[in-house]
Protein backbone atom coordinates (compact mmCIF):
# COMPACT_ATOMS: atom_id res chain seq x y z
CA UNK A 1 0.00 0.00 0.00
CA UNK A 2 1.27 3.45 -1.00
CA UNK A 3 0.10 6.41 1.04
CA UNK A 4 -1.94 8.77 -1.13
CA UNK A 5 -2.71 12.43 -0.43
CA UNK A 6 -5.72 11.69 1.78
CA UNK A 7 -3.84 9.11 3.85
CA UNK A 8 -0.89 11.46 4.29
CA UNK A 9 -3.08 14.45 5.18
CA UNK A 10 -5.03 12.61 7.88
CA UNK A 11 -1.81 11.17 9.31
CA UNK A 12 -0.32 14.65 9.54
CA UNK A 13 -3.46 16.00 11.25
CA UNK A 14 -3.29 13.22 13.84
CA UNK A 15 0.37 13.88 14.53
CA UNK A 16 -0.28 17.61 14.90
CA UNK A 17 -3.22 17.05 17.27
CA UNK A 18 -1.08 14.71 19.32
CA UNK A 19 1.89 17.07 19.46
CA UNK A 20 -0.04 20.28 20.12
CA UNK A 21 -3.01 19.12 22.22
CA UNK A 22 -2.65 15.61 23.62
CA UNK A 23 0.99 15.16 24.61
CA UNK A 24 1.34 18.50 26.47
CA UNK A 25 -1.43 17.21 28.81
CA UNK A 26 0.15 13.79 29.36
CA UNK A 27 1.07 13.45 33.04
CA UNK A 28 0.16 17.13 33.42
CA UNK A 29 -3.62 17.02 33.87
CA UNK A 30 -5.19 19.00 36.70
CA UNK A 31 -7.95 17.31 38.66
CA UNK A 32 -10.64 19.52 37.11
CA UNK A 33 -9.46 18.48 33.61
CA UNK A 34 -10.60 14.87 34.16
CA UNK A 35 -14.31 14.01 34.31
CA UNK A 36 -16.37 10.83 34.53
CA UNK A 37 -18.95 10.55 31.74
CA UNK A 38 -20.33 7.39 33.34
CA UNK A 39 -18.93 4.97 35.94
CA UNK A 40 -15.31 4.06 34.94
CA UNK A 41 -15.63 6.02 31.66
CA UNK A 42 -13.38 9.07 31.75
CA UNK A 43 -12.97 12.09 29.51
CA UNK A 44 -10.23 14.70 29.72
CA UNK A 45 -9.69 18.16 28.33
CA UNK A 46 -7.30 16.57 25.82
CA UNK A 47 -10.07 14.31 24.44
CA UNK A 48 -12.46 17.21 23.99
CA UNK A 49 -9.99 19.70 22.54
CA UNK A 50 -8.40 17.20 20.14
CA UNK A 51 -11.81 16.15 18.78
CA UNK A 52 -12.90 19.77 18.35
CA UNK A 53 -9.65 20.57 16.54
CA UNK A 54 -9.76 17.54 14.24
CA UNK A 55 -13.45 17.67 13.32
CA UNK A 56 -13.61 20.67 10.94
CA UNK A 57 -10.28 19.75 9.35
CA UNK A 58 -11.46 16.23 8.55
CA UNK A 59 -14.82 17.40 7.24
CA UNK A 60 -13.07 19.63 4.71
CA UNK A 61 -11.26 16.63 3.21
CA UNK A 62 -14.34 14.78 1.89
CA UNK A 63 -17.30 16.66 0.45
CA UNK A 64 -20.47 16.25 2.48
CA UNK A 65 -18.78 14.35 5.28
CA UNK A 66 -19.24 14.85 8.97
CA UNK A 67 -17.47 13.67 12.09
CA UNK A 68 -18.89 11.06 14.44
CA UNK A 69 -16.64 11.68 17.43
CA UNK A 70 -16.69 9.81 20.70
CA UNK A 71 -17.18 12.94 22.78
CA UNK A 72 -19.80 14.51 20.53
CA UNK A 73 -21.76 11.24 20.49
CA UNK A 74 -21.52 10.99 24.27
CA UNK A 75 -23.20 14.39 24.48
CA UNK A 76 -25.70 13.68 21.67
CA UNK A 77 -26.25 9.91 21.15
CA UNK A 78 -28.64 10.63 18.24
CA UNK A 79 -25.54 11.27 16.11
CA UNK A 80 -25.16 7.48 15.85
CA UNK A 81 -28.17 7.49 13.51
CA UNK A 82 -25.87 8.76 10.75
CA UNK A 83 -24.36 5.27 10.60
CA UNK A 84 -27.54 4.23 8.82
CA UNK A 85 -27.65 6.91 6.11
CA UNK A 86 -25.33 7.73 3.24
CA UNK A 87 -23.42 10.53 4.96
CA UNK A 88 -19.66 9.88 4.75
CA UNK A 89 -18.57 9.65 8.37
CA UNK A 90 -15.25 10.22 10.05
CA UNK A 91 -15.19 8.24 13.29
CA UNK A 92 -12.81 9.92 15.72
CA UNK A 93 -11.45 8.65 19.00
CA UNK A 94 -9.26 11.59 20.02
CA UNK A 95 -7.62 9.72 22.92
CA UNK A 96 -8.29 6.01 22.91
CA UNK A 97 -7.38 4.58 26.30
CA UNK A 98 -8.40 7.70 28.19
CA UNK A 99 -8.19 5.90 31.53
CA UNK A 100 -4.57 5.03 30.80
CA UNK A 101 -3.82 8.56 29.61
CA UNK A 102 -5.36 10.12 32.72
CA UNK A 103 -3.39 7.74 34.95
CA UNK A 104 -0.10 8.53 33.21
CA UNK A 105 0.20 5.12 31.51
CA UNK A 106 1.64 5.07 28.00
CA UNK A 107 -0.93 2.78 26.37
CA UNK A 108 -3.13 5.24 24.47
CA UNK A 109 -3.55 6.41 20.90
CA UNK A 110 -5.54 8.43 18.39
CA UNK A 111 -7.88 6.62 15.99
CA UNK A 112 -9.73 7.77 12.88
CA UNK A 113 -11.75 5.90 10.23
CA UNK A 114 -13.67 6.96 7.14
CA UNK A 115 -16.99 5.10 6.88
CA UNK A 116 -19.08 5.22 3.70
CA UNK A 117 -22.39 3.40 3.19
CA UNK A 118 -21.84 1.32 6.29
CA UNK A 119 -18.36 0.14 5.31
CA UNK A 120 -15.01 1.24 6.70
CA UNK A 121 -13.01 2.48 3.71
CA UNK A 122 -9.97 4.01 5.42
CA UNK A 123 -8.35 3.72 8.84
CA UNK A 124 -5.57 5.33 10.86
CA UNK A 125 -4.17 4.53 14.32
CA UNK A 126 -1.42 6.71 15.77
CA UNK A 127 0.51 5.84 18.93
CA UNK A 128 2.12 9.13 20.01
CA UNK A 129 4.44 7.75 22.69
CA UNK A 130 6.16 5.50 20.14
CA UNK A 131 5.43 7.88 17.23
CA UNK A 132 4.18 4.88 15.25
CA UNK A 133 1.32 4.81 12.76
CA UNK A 134 -0.90 2.17 11.15
CA UNK A 135 -2.79 3.07 7.97
CA UNK A 136 -5.17 0.96 5.87
CA UNK A 137 -7.43 1.28 2.84
CA UNK A 138 -10.18 -1.22 2.08
CA UNK A 139 -8.77 -3.65 -0.47
CA UNK A 140 -5.44 -1.85 -0.51
CA UNK A 141 -3.58 -3.40 2.40
CA UNK A 142 -2.23 -1.96 5.62
CA UNK A 143 1.13 -0.46 6.53
CA UNK A 144 3.01 0.17 9.77
CA UNK A 145 5.20 3.26 9.83
CA UNK A 146 7.89 3.69 12.46
CA UNK A 147 11.40 5.10 12.74
CA UNK A 148 12.74 2.39 10.41
CA UNK A 149 10.29 3.20 7.61
CA UNK A 150 7.05 1.75 6.22
CA UNK A 151 6.32 -1.97 6.39
CA UNK A 152 3.35 -3.94 5.09
CA UNK A 153 1.34 -5.34 7.98
CA UNK A 154 0.85 -9.11 8.02
CA UNK A 155 -0.76 -10.61 11.10
CA UNK A 156 0.37 -14.17 10.35
CA UNK A 157 -0.92 -17.31 12.07
CA UNK A 158 -0.71 -18.13 15.79
CA UNK A 159 0.24 -21.50 17.19
CA UNK A 160 -2.65 -23.90 17.71
CA UNK A 161 -1.49 -24.59 21.26
CA UNK A 162 -3.40 -22.32 23.69
CA UNK A 163 -0.53 -22.50 26.17
CA UNK A 164 1.63 -20.60 23.65
CA UNK A 165 -0.99 -17.99 22.77
CA UNK A 166 -1.36 -14.40 23.97
CA UNK A 167 -4.82 -12.86 24.15
CA UNK A 168 -6.95 -10.09 25.62
CA UNK A 169 -10.35 -11.29 26.79
CA UNK A 170 -12.64 -8.36 27.53
CA UNK A 171 -15.88 -9.75 28.98
CA UNK A 172 -17.38 -6.62 30.50
CA UNK A 173 -20.88 -6.16 29.03
CA UNK A 174 -20.72 -9.75 27.68
CA UNK A 175 -23.83 -11.94 28.14
CA UNK A 176 -23.20 -14.54 30.83
CA UNK A 177 -23.29 -17.56 28.50
CA UNK A 178 -20.67 -16.10 26.18
CA UNK A 179 -18.63 -14.93 29.15
CA UNK A 180 -18.62 -18.53 30.40
CA UNK A 181 -17.37 -19.85 27.06
CA UNK A 182 -14.64 -17.21 26.79
CA UNK A 183 -13.44 -17.76 30.34
CA UNK A 184 -13.35 -21.51 29.72
CA UNK A 185 -11.02 -20.99 26.77
CA UNK A 186 -9.00 -18.27 28.51
CA UNK A 187 -8.15 -20.65 31.37
CA UNK A 188 -5.80 -22.54 29.01
CA UNK A 189 -4.19 -19.56 27.31
CA UNK A 190 -0.55 -19.07 28.22
CA UNK A 191 -0.53 -15.28 28.49
CA UNK A 192 -3.28 -12.67 28.75
CA UNK A 193 -3.25 -8.88 28.95
CA UNK A 194 -5.80 -6.09 29.34
CA UNK A 195 -4.45 -2.84 27.94
CA UNK A 196 -7.95 -1.27 27.87
CA UNK A 197 -6.96 0.43 24.64
CA UNK A 198 -8.26 -0.69 21.24
CA UNK A 199 -5.51 1.23 19.46
CA UNK A 200 -2.90 -0.93 21.17
CA UNK A 201 -4.88 -4.18 21.10
CA UNK A 202 -5.75 -4.12 17.39
CA UNK A 203 -2.28 -3.09 16.27
CA UNK A 204 -0.72 -5.79 18.43
CA UNK A 205 -2.79 -8.44 16.65
CA UNK A 206 -2.18 -6.89 13.21
CA UNK A 207 1.56 -6.98 13.89
CA UNK A 208 1.45 -10.62 15.01
CA UNK A 209 2.39 -9.77 18.59
CA UNK A 210 -0.87 -11.01 20.10
CA UNK A 211 -3.30 -13.65 18.89
CA UNK A 212 -6.90 -12.98 19.98
CA UNK A 213 -9.23 -10.41 21.54
CA UNK A 214 -12.88 -10.64 22.55
CA UNK A 215 -15.23 -7.65 22.71
CA UNK A 216 -18.92 -7.08 23.23
CA UNK A 217 -19.53 -3.32 23.09
CA UNK A 218 -18.59 -2.30 19.54
CA UNK A 219 -18.80 1.49 19.33
CA UNK A 220 -17.56 2.58 15.90
CA UNK A 221 -14.81 4.96 17.03
CA UNK A 222 -13.33 2.09 19.05
CA UNK A 223 -13.54 -0.63 16.39
CA UNK A 224 -13.90 0.72 12.84
CA UNK A 225 -10.21 1.75 12.56
CA UNK A 226 -8.63 -1.33 14.10
CA UNK A 227 -10.92 -3.82 12.38
CA UNK A 228 -10.02 -2.53 8.91
CA UNK A 229 -6.30 -2.39 9.69
CA UNK A 230 -6.41 -5.96 10.99
CA UNK A 231 -8.44 -7.29 8.07
CA UNK A 232 -6.07 -5.75 5.59
CA UNK A 233 -3.26 -7.49 7.51
CA UNK A 234 -5.03 -10.84 7.06
CA UNK A 235 -7.01 -10.94 10.32
CA UNK A 236 -10.66 -11.53 11.19
CA UNK A 237 -13.16 -9.58 13.32
CA UNK A 238 -16.42 -11.53 13.47
CA UNK A 239 -19.50 -12.00 15.61
CA UNK A 240 -19.43 -15.33 17.45
CA UNK A 241 -23.21 -15.60 17.48
CA UNK A 242 -24.13 -14.55 13.93
CA UNK A 243 -20.90 -15.37 12.02
CA UNK A 244 -21.12 -11.90 10.48
CA UNK A 245 -17.97 -9.86 9.94
CA UNK A 246 -17.85 -6.67 11.98
CA UNK A 247 -19.27 -3.54 10.35
CA UNK A 248 -19.59 -0.06 11.90
CA UNK A 249 -23.38 -0.35 12.14
CA UNK A 250 -22.94 -3.29 14.53
CA UNK A 251 -22.86 -1.94 18.07
CA UNK A 252 -22.81 -5.19 20.06
CA UNK A 253 -21.01 -8.53 20.07
CA UNK A 254 -19.91 -11.02 21.07
CA UNK A 255 -16.96 -10.55 18.70
CA UNK A 256 -13.77 -12.56 18.39
CA UNK A 257 -10.70 -10.91 16.87
CA UNK A 258 -8.06 -13.24 15.42
CA UNK A 259 -4.90 -13.09 13.32
CA UNK A 260 -6.28 -15.37 10.58
CA UNK A 261 -9.36 -17.28 9.44
CA UNK A 262 -8.23 -20.73 10.55
CA UNK A 263 -7.42 -19.69 14.09
CA UNK A 264 -10.70 -17.72 14.31
CA UNK A 265 -12.66 -20.86 13.42
CA UNK A 266 -10.71 -23.01 15.87
CA UNK A 267 -11.05 -20.65 18.83
CA UNK A 268 -14.68 -19.79 18.03
CA UNK A 269 -15.51 -23.52 18.14
CA UNK A 270 -13.79 -23.89 21.52
CA UNK A 271 -15.60 -20.86 22.97
CA UNK A 272 -18.93 -22.15 21.72
CA UNK A 273 -18.24 -25.55 23.25
CA UNK A 274 -17.31 -23.94 26.56
CA UNK A 275 -20.50 -21.91 26.42
CA UNK A 276 -22.47 -25.14 26.16
CA UNK A 277 -23.54 -25.12 22.53
N, C-alpha and C positions, 0 to 999 in steps of 0.2 A: 504493500500500500504506500502510495506517495501522497504526502500532505498537499492538498490543494489550498486555494486562497481562503476558503471558508474554514477549513480545519486549522490553518495557521492563525487566522484572525481570532477565533474563539480561544485557542490555546494562549495567545498573547493576552487576551482579556482576563483569562483566569489567573495567569501569572501576575498581571498588574494588580488585580483585586487582592491576591494573596499578599503581595509585597507591600501594598499601600494601606490595606484595611485589616486583613486578618493577622498577619504575623506581628505587627506592632502591638496587638492586644494579647498575644500568646504569653502566658505567665505574667501578664500585667493587668488583668481585669480587676476592677474595683467590685466590691460586693453588689452595688446597685446596677452593675452592668451585666449581671446574670439573673435570669428570671426562670420560673418554672411554668411552662405552658399547661402542663398536666403532670400528675405524679411521675417523677423520674424522667421527665421530658423537658430538657433545658433549652433555653435560647439565650444568646448573648448579643451584645451590641455589635459584635463582629458579624454574626449571622445576618442581622437586619441590615446593616450598612452595606455589606457586600452584595446582598440580593438587590437592594435598591440601586446600587451602582451598576451592577451587571444588566439589570432588566432592560432599560431603554437601549443600551448598546447592542444587546442581542436582538431585540425586536427590529432594529434598523437593518440587520443583516439579511433577513428573509421577509419579503413583502407579505403583509397581512398576518404576520406571526404575532404571538403574544407569549408572555412568560407565565408558566405555572410554577411558582416558587414555593418552597416549603413554608416559608414564613407568611407569605400572602395567603396561601391556602389554609394555614392554621387560623388566620383571622377571618377568612371568608371561604368556608368549605365548599360553597356553591361553585367555586372556580373549577372544581374537579369535573363539572359537567362538560367542560370543553374537551375532555378526553373522548367524548362521544360525537363530536361534530368534526367538520373538516378544517378547523382552524389549525394551522401549523403551530405546534407548541414547543417551547423551550422549557424542559424541566430543569430546575435549578435547585441544587442543594448547596448553599453557600459555604457551610461548614458541616460536612458530614462527620459524625463522631463528636457532636458538640459536648457531650459529657466528658469525653477525654480531653478536648480542648480546654474546657473550663477548669479541669483538674490539673492541667499542666502536662498531660500525657501526650506523646508525640504521634499517636495513631489517629489522625484526622486528615481530611482532604476536601477538595472542591469537586463537585460533579455536575455535569451538564449533559443533556441529551436533546436531540431534535426529533420530535415525534410528529409524523404526518399520517393521517388517515388510520390512526390506531397502531401504527408500526414505528418502531424506533429506527430511524434512518442513520443517525450520527450519534457518537458518544465520545465524551472526554472525561477523564479522571486525572486530577492533578494532586500530587502529594507534596506539599510545600516544604516540609522538613527535609525530605530527600531531594527535592527539586526534580522529581520524576513524573512522567506524563504517559498515560495510555490514551490512544486515539483509535476509533474504529468507524468504518462506514459499512452499512449493510451491503453484503456481497463483495466488499472490497478488502476485507482483512482487517487486522488490528496490529498496531505497532506500539512498542515500548521505547520511550525516549529518555535516556539518562546521560550522564557525563561522558559515557563511552560512545554515544551515538544512537541511531535508531535501529531497532531490531524487531523483526516480525514476531508477534506473539504466537506461541504454540503451546497449548496446555498439556499435551501429551497424555499418557495413560498411567493411572496409578497401579500399584501392585494389587493383586486380588486378595492378599492377606490382610484382614482388618488390623492385625497387630502392628503392621508396618504403615498404616495410613494415618493421615493427619486431617482433622475435620473440625468444623465449628457447628455445633448443633444448637441453634436458637429455638427454644420451644415455648417462649413466652407468647401468649395469645393462641397457642396451638390447641385444637380440640384434644380432649383427654385420650381418645383412642389412638390418634396419630402420635401424640406425645409418648404414649406407652411403646409404640413400635420403634420410634426413633431412639428412645432411651435403651431399649433392648439391644439395638444395633450398636449404639455408642459405647455400651459396656465392654465391647470387645475391641474397640479402636485404640490403637497404641498411643496416640497423642491428640489431645483436643485443646482448642483455644477459644476465647471469646473476646475479640477485639472491640465488639460493639461499634463497628465502623464498616459499612458496606464498601466504601472506597478501598479499604485495605483488604477486606475479605475477598471481594471479586478479583482484584488484581493478583492476589496471592494464588488463587486457583488458575487464573489465566496464564500465569507465569510458571505453573507446575510446581509451586511451592507447597500448596495444600491441595487436598483431594475432594472434599465435599463440604457443603453447607446446607442447612435446612432453615427455611423461613416460613412464616405464616402471613404476617402483615406485609403487603407488597405495595407500598406507596410509590408512585412512579418516580419521584425524585431520588428515592433510595435504590431503585432496581432497574429502571430503564437504561442508565448508562452502563452499569456493570454487566447486565445480561447481554447487551449487544457486544461489548468488548470480549466477553467470554465466548459467546457463540462464534464470533469471527476468529477466535483462537482455537476452535474445535470443541468447545464445551457445550453443556446442555443445562438449561434452566426450565424445569417442567413440573407441572402439578402432579403430585402423587395420586390424587383422587381421580382426576379427569383425563390424565395423560396428555393434556394440552400444553404446548410450549407457552412460556410466559409472554404476555403482551401487556403494554402499559394500561389497558383498560381493566386488567385483572387486579383487584385490590386485596385478594385474600388467597391463602394457600390451601393445603400444605404444599410447599415447593421444595424440591431437591435440586441442588446445584452440584454438577459433577464435571470432571475434566474431559470426559468423552462419553459417547453413547453406550458402549458396552458396560462401563462401570456404573453408569446411571441405572441401567436395567438390572444389574446384579444387586446393587444396594437398595433400589426401590423394592425388589422382590423380598429382600431380607426384612426391610422395614414393614412391609405389608404382612409378612408372616408373623413378625413380632407383635403386630397390632391385633392379630387374630383373624386375618382374612384379607 
